[in-house]
């Protein structure tokens, strides 16, 4: 049995049943519904041939070529499906909900599976999640200068039962030019948005959601416009702590990396840091004076952060002095201030 369903139901059901993406491997790697298994109707090369035929010779010729290519591989498709899901209900999609998903849905249905087919395909899913991220939510932004330990504070806040969205964790990047060090490869922008929406779904939107203040770009990925709007239009708790604690934290976190990687990162901000400070930072790095490197880097990042904060639409900013060393106590103070400011 094949049952076409809309994106909201498809996404709800994906928590309970396997999701099969029948697009080509290249399409899948660019972005897919989180948790989906790729059983491609066509290889990337086969898809290119069918697409070219569609443009040059028309839809009918392309369909015939597609069937000639796909039908001999039916047994292989079923073997892959049996590995992913021995029996029962599966969810299935292609790019637009057209020939590829319709063909595979019929094949899998005849093999005894119940198939829920995504109407409009992955394209409809992408539009749906963009709209979903734009829905009104109550957000508290956690801000503060570089080295304030905001990520650790958010973890402590989450451990106290609060809802937290870790944008840097989803982006596999810590935000600055040093942020890729020690991190896995970043997802594609498309996949980042998909993963972000999956996290969004886990939240109770009647409760407060905590998010770290971020610029539009986190490494090579870009925040979706609706999330940028949420951050700009929501109140902020901005933590403040002694600059020496911030420097020591940065030294502890980044001095373990190779000097070549660190010097490369410094040179990326060289133009804004200034030639003299850049040379000073590189010299300090070579002589293991990491505190100097951190202090010089902060001279750039602190100015950049103040400029970013000045452009926020919401001017409700609550400054809070914290120790920077007692994370549990600091997190408690932050939560208490959020409650008082509602």
N, C-alpha and C positions, 0 to 999 in steps of 0.2 A: 504494500500500500504506500502511495506517495501522497503527502499532504503539504501543499504550499502554505507557509505561515509568514507572518510579518516579523520584522526585526525584534520588537519587544518580546514576543513569545519565544522566538528563536534563542535570544540571549538568556532568557529565564531557563529554558530547557537545557541549555548548554552546560549548566551546573550539574545536570543529572545524567547526560548522555554524551557519547563520543561525537565530536565534530569533525567532519571530513571536508577538507579543502581540495577541490579537484582542479584548481588552476595549475599552471606550470610552476616548476621549482623556482624560477626567477621571480615570478609574481609573489609566490609564497614567502620568499626570503625578504622581499621588499616590505611586506606587512601582511599579517593574518590575524584572525580572531584568536586570542590567547587560548592555548590548549588544543588548537586544531591539529589534526594529522594530515599531512599532504599525500594524497593519492592522485597524482596528476594524470589527466586524460592525455595530454600532449607533453612531450619534452619542450624545452624552450625553442629548439630548432624546428620541431614540428609545428608549434604554434606560429612561428614566424612564416612558415610556408603557407599555412592555412590563411593567415591574415593577409599575406601578399596576394593570394589567389582571390580573396574576397574583394580587395581593392581593384584588381586588374580584370577579373572575370565575372564578379558578381556573387551574390549570396548562395545561389543554388550550387555553383561549382565548388565553392568553399565548403558547403555542407557535405557534398559527396566526398570530397577529399578528406574531410574530417572523419566521416564514417569509415572510409577505407583505412584510415590510419588507426582509429580507435578500436573497431570491432575485433580485429585479430588479437588484441591485448586483453580481452575481457577476462580470461582466466587469471591473468596476472593481477588485474584490479581486485578480483575477488580474494585472491590469496592475501594481498596486502590488507584488505578489509577484515578478513578473518583474524589476522594478527592484531589488529587494532580493536576489534569488537567481534567476538565469536558469534554473537546473535543479538536480537532485540532491536531497539530503536536507535537510529543514527540521525544526526543533523548534517545537512549537506549544502554546500554553496559553491558557486563559481563567481566570475566577475560581475555579470549582470543578471544572473538567474536564467540564462539562455540555454543554448544547445548542450554545452558541456555538462552542466548540472542535471538537465533533463534526461540526457542519455544515461548518465551514471545512476541517477535515481531509479530509472526503469530497470537497469541491470541489477542493482542491489535489491530492489523490490522483488524481482523474480527469483532472487536467491533466498528470499524469506525474511528480509529485513523490513521493518517499518521505517520509512524515510520521511523526515520533515525537511522540506526544501525551502530555503530562504528566498522569499520574494524580493526581486530586485538585486539579489546577490550581494557580494562584498561591497559594491558601490553603495547600496542602500544602507548597509551596516555602517559604513563610514559617515554618511550623512546623519544617521540616527545618533551616533555617539557624539558628534559635534554638537548637535542640538541638546543632547543630554548634559553635556558639560556646561552648557549655557544656562541651565535651570538655576533659579535662585537658591542659594545655600547660605548658612551662617558660617563665616570664616573668621578666624583670628590669625593674623599674620605674626610670625615670630621674627623680629628683625634684630640687627646688631652688626657691628663692624666685623670684618674678616678676623677669624681667630677667636671669636666669642664662644665657640662651642655650641652653636645652635643645633647641630645635628644630634649631639649627645643629649642636649636638653630636650629635644623633641622625643627622643627615645625614652627618656625618663618620664616625660609627660604621658606618653602612650602607656607606659607601665603602670601609671596611676589611673588607667581606665579611660583616658581621653582619646578622641579620634584624631589620628595623624596621617597626613599624606606626605610621604617622603619623596619629593620630586627628584632630589639628587640621587637617591637610591634607584629610582625607576630609570633615570637618565644614565646611570653608571658614570657619574662625573660629579666632582665637588664644586664646580662652578667657576673657579678661577683658572688662570693659565696653567696652574700646577694641578688642576683638578683631575686630570686623566691619569696621573701617576698612581700606580697600584690598583687601578680599576680595570674591570673587564672591558671588552670592546663595547662601545655605545650601540644601542639599537638604532635602527633607521628612525627617522622622524615619524614615519607612519606607525611603526610598531610601538614607539614610545607613547603615542596618543592612544593606541589600542590598549596597551598595558595600564595606562593612566585611567582610562574609563573602567577597566575591570576592577581597579582599586576603588574607583568612585562608586561602583555598584555595591561594594561591601559596606558602605557607610550608611548610618542613620541620618538622613538629611534634616531631621527635626532637631538634631543636636549640633553643638558647635564642632567645627572642623578646624584643626590646626595645620598650617602650612608655613614652611620657612619662606622668608622673603627671597625672591629670586629675580634676576633680570630675565628678559625675554629669551635669551640664549643660555642654555646650560651645556657648555661644550659645543658640540656640533648639532644638538637637537634644539628645536624651537618650541616653546610652550604654545599650545593652542590659544587662539585669540580669546575665547571665553575665559580661560584660566588666567590669562594676563589681566583681563578686566576684573575678575574676582579679587586678585591680589591688589590691584590699584584702588579698588572701591571698598576694601574692607579695613577695619581698624587694625592697628599694629601695637604689639608690645615690643619695645626696643630695649634689649638688655644692654647694660653698660657695666664695664669692669676695667680693672687696671690694665694698661697697655702692656706692662711687663708680663702679665699672665697670658695675654694673647700671643705675645712673641714667643714665650716658652712653649705654648701649645703648638704653634706652627713649627718650631724647631723640632720638637718631639715627633711631630707627624711627618715632616718632609725631609729631615736630614738623613733618613735611612736610604734615600734614593740616590742613584748615581749622579755624580756632579754634572756629567754631560747633559742629562735630562733636565736638571735644575737650571743650568746655564741657558739651555735652549728656551726654557719657559721665561726666564728673566728677559731674554732678548726679544721675546714676543711683545713685551710691554715697554721695550726700550725707548720707543719714540715718545710715549707719554710720561715715562719715568724721567726721561732726560738723559743726555749722553753722559754727563758727569756721574750721576747717580747709578746709571747702568754699569759703567766701568768700575765704580766703587763696589757695587754689589757682586760683580763677577770676581773681582780681586778678593773680596771677603770670602766668597765661596771657595776659592782655591786655597785659602789659608784656614779653612774650617771655622771661620767666624760666622756661624749660622745665625746668631742673634742679630748681627749687623744686616745680613741679607734679609731677614724677616722684617726688621725695622724699616729698611729702605723700601721694601715691597709694600708695606702698610702705608707709607707716605703717599703712594699712588692709590691703593685700594680704598683708603678712608675718604679721600676726596671724591672718588668715583661713586662711593656708596652714598655720601651726603647729597650728591647731585641727583642720584636715582631716587632717593627719598623725597627730594623737593618736587619731583614730578608726579608724585602720587596724587590721585584725585581725593582720596579720603585723608583728611588732615588729623584724624583722631589717632594720635601717637602717644602712647603711655610709656614714658621712660622708667626703667626699673634698674636700680643698682643691685648687682648680684656679686657673690664672692668669686665665681669662676672656678672654684675648687671643690665646693660641696654641691655636686650636681643634684642630689636628692632634695636638699633644702631649697636650692635655687628653683627647681622645677615646681615645688610646692608654692613658692612665692609667686611664680608666674601664673599658675592656675588660680590662685586666690585673687590676683589682680584682674584676671580676665572675668571672674565672677562679679567683682565690684564694678567693672566697667560696662557690664551689659545693660 
